[in-house]
């Protein structure tokens, strides 16, 4: 069951990344490129978490804080995108 939920999360992140990438191609606004990169990072993080230990992903994530750092990087990218958009 956990693998199914992990797969749905990865798919959702990738759909969001493709959605923002489509808007970036149409409008050439850097905000959409930053968002697409952030959601791609989130998808990769969740995929790695599911592949490395699919039976007990929550316990594995608590033992390896590097996964939180990857997620933090994605959220920092979103914050940078918002600040960059408001600065112009």
N, C-alpha and C positions, 0 to 999 in steps of 0.2 A: 504494500500500500504506500509506503514511504517513497519507493522508487517512482510510482505513478505521480505523486504530488511533486516530487523533484522534477520530473519530466515536464509537468504542466507549468511549473515556475520558469524553467529554462525556456520553454516555448513562449510564454508570455513576455519574458524579458526580450527575447529575440524579435518578437512581433513589434514590441514598442520601439526597439532599436531600428528596425526596418521602416517603421512609421515615421520616425524622426529623420531618418536618412532620406526618405522620399521628399519630405518638406525641405531638407537642406538642398537637395538637387534642384528643386523648383525655385526657391527663394534665395539661395546662397547666403543664408543667415548663419553665423557661427554658432548661435545658440542651439540650433537643431543638430549641428555636428557634435557639439559637446554632449548633448543629451544622448545621441546615438552611441557615442563612445562609452558613456557611463552605463547605459543599459547593456551594452555588449560585455563590459567588465562584470556586471552583476550576473549575466547569464553564464559566463565562463566560471565564475566563482561557484555558482550553484551546481554547475555540471561537474566541476572538480570534486565538490563535496559529495555528490551522489556517486561518482565513479570510485573514489578512494575508499569509501566505507558506506555502502548502501544499506546495511542492516541497521545501523544506529548512528545516523548522521548528526543528530543533535549532540550526543555525547562526544562524538569525534570532533565536532566544532569547538566544544568547550575545552578539549585537550590541546587543540592546535589553534592558538589565537591568531595565526597568520591569515586565516580566513576572514576574521574581523577586520584586519588591516586592509585586505583587498576590498571589502565592502566599504570601508571608510574612504578609500581612494575614489571609489565611484561617487560617493556622496559629496566629496570635496570637488570633484569635477562638476557636479551639478551646481554647487555653490559658486564656483568660478564662472560658470556660464551665466548665471544670474547676475553676478557682479559685473561681468564684462558687458552684458546687455544694458544694464542700468548706467554704466559709466559713459557710454556713447551718447 
